[in-house]
Amino acid sequence: MGKRIISQARGKGGPAYRVRKQAFSIRVGYPVHENGEAQIISLLHSAAHSAPLIKILLGHEIFYNVAFDGAVEGGGIKIGSGTKAGDIVMLKDIPVGTRIFNIEKNPGDGGKMIRVAGSSAVVSKQYEYQKTGILMPNKKEVVLNNSCRATIGVVAGEGRKTKPFIIAGKKFYKMKARGGRIWPRTSAVKMNAVDHPFGSGRGKRIKPKIAKRNAPPGRRVGHVRPRRTGRR
């Protein structure tokens, strides 16, 4: 009797392929209406984020943001104005050449882009018709509404990828917290025949295989079937 292969198990959504709900208990965002002086209450670790987070108090409102390089507990930041690291400002008020992160795609969405540890984008140009150009880390420019907000500075935790895991156990739990990814990656031909359609690999004479378009998840492995073949 066979068993579900990885692609089937992921589709079923069992506990091995599901991230813990507690990992996403903290939601990063910006205050909706208030502006002014705010204070950093504490620095936090979240399993769902590669960078540390900061807990911020603005008046009577508490919200969370991605930590910037140089953030300290008890420090102060500005909302709606300012030019130093950690200040949350609209794109139209940020000078060209400034490094920014946690950028809103649409005004008021709380920040969606550039939140990975050590990352940042650069304000490249102020266009007409209320648009601002942002130079992303891949050197491509994204044009956004200049009423979108962003945080000035660079995301903390830049050396995260340079630190080795040392032992396999640490990497296991780290990958487990990253949304139930397939890890470690195993070649299908190295599996047993019971675990995968490509399994056993007798002689390992591997040929490219094309799955049928209407194949079930357990059989839909290999290349995706093309819409057509041959010359036009």
Backbone hydrogen bonds, N-H to C=O, Kabsch-Sander energy under -0.5 kcal/mol:
donor,donor_aa,acceptor,acceptor_aa,energy
3,K,194,V,-1.0
8,Q,5,I,-0.5
9,A,5,I,-2.6
10,R,6,I,-2.7
11,G,7,S,-1.4
12,K,8,Q,-2.1
13,G,9,A,-1.4
14,G,9,A,-1.1
17,Y,14,G,-1.5
18,R,15,P,-1.1
23,A,20,R,-1.0
24,F,20,R,-0.5
24,F,21,K,-1.2
25,S,22,Q,-1.5
27,R,25,S,-0.5
28,V,26,I,-0.5
29,G,64,Y,-2.5
36,G,79,I,-2.0
38,A,77,I,-2.9
39,Q,57,L,-2.3
40,I,75,G,-3.0
41,I,39,Q,-0.7
41,I,55,K,-3.1
42,S,55,K,-1.0
44,L,53,L,-3.3
48,A,23,A,-0.9
49,H,46,S,-1.5
53,L,44,L,-2.4
54,I,65,N,-2.9
55,K,42,S,-2.8
56,I,54,I,-0.6
56,I,63,F,-3.1
57,L,39,Q,-2.8
58,L,56,I,-0.5
58,L,61,E,-3.2
60,H,58,L,-0.5
61,E,58,L,-2.4
63,F,56,I,-2.1
64,Y,27,R,-0.5
65,N,54,I,-2.0
67,A,52,P,-2.5
69,D,154,V,-3.0
71,A,68,F,-2.0
74,G,40,I,-2.8
75,G,72,V,-1.8
77,I,38,A,-2.3
79,I,36,G,-2.7
80,G,78,K,-0.5
80,G,88,I,-3.5
86,G,152,I,-3.2
87,D,84,K,-1.9
88,I,78,K,-2.4
89,V,87,D,-0.6
89,V,150,A,-2.3
91,L,148,C,-2.6
92,K,146,N,-2.1
93,D,90,M,-1.5
94,I,91,L,-1.4
97,G,123,V,-3.3
98,T,95,P,-1.5
100,I,121,A,-2.7
101,F,151,T,-2.3
102,N,114,I,-3.1
103,I,113,M,-2.0
104,E,149,R,-2.2
109,D,106,N,-2.0
112,K,103,I,-2.8
113,M,103,I,-2.2
118,G,156,A,-0.8
119,S,116,V,-2.0
121,A,100,I,-2.9
122,V,135,L,-2.1
123,V,98,T,-2.1
124,S,122,V,-0.6
124,S,133,G,-2.4
125,K,133,G,-1.3
127,Y,125,K,-0.7
127,Y,131,K,-2.1
131,K,127,Y,-0.6
132,T,144,L,-2.8
133,G,125,K,-3.4
134,I,142,V,-3.1
135,L,122,V,-3.3
136,M,134,I,-0.7
136,M,140,K,-2.9
139,K,136,M,-2.1
142,V,134,I,-2.9
144,L,132,T,-2.7
144,L,142,V,-0.5
146,N,130,Q,-2.0
148,C,145,N,-2.0
150,A,89,V,-2.3
151,T,101,F,-2.7
152,I,87,D,-2.5
153,G,99,R,-2.9
155,V,119,S,-2.1
156,A,67,A,-2.4
160,R,157,G,-1.3
161,K,158,E,-0.5
162,T,159,G,-0.6
163,K,159,G,-0.9
163,K,160,R,-0.5
167,I,165,F,-2.7
171,K,167,I,-1.2
172,F,168,A,-2.4
173,Y,169,G,-1.9
174,K,170,K,-2.0
175,M,171,K,-2.8
176,K,172,F,-1.8
177,A,173,Y,-1.3
178,R,175,M,-0.9
180,G,176,K,-0.7
181,R,175,M,-0.7
183,W,181,R,-0.9
190,K,187,S,-1.1
191,M,188,A,-1.5
195,D,192,N,-1.3
196,H,192,N,-1.0
199,G,196,H,-1.9
200,S,191,M,-3.1
201,G,199,G,-1.4
204,K,201,G,-1.2
205,R,202,R,-0.7
206,I,204,K,-1.5
211,A,209,K,-0.5
211,A,223,H,-2.0
215,A,212,K,-1.6
219,R,216,P,-1.8
220,R,216,P,-1.7
221,V,219,R,-2.1
223,H,209,K,-2.9
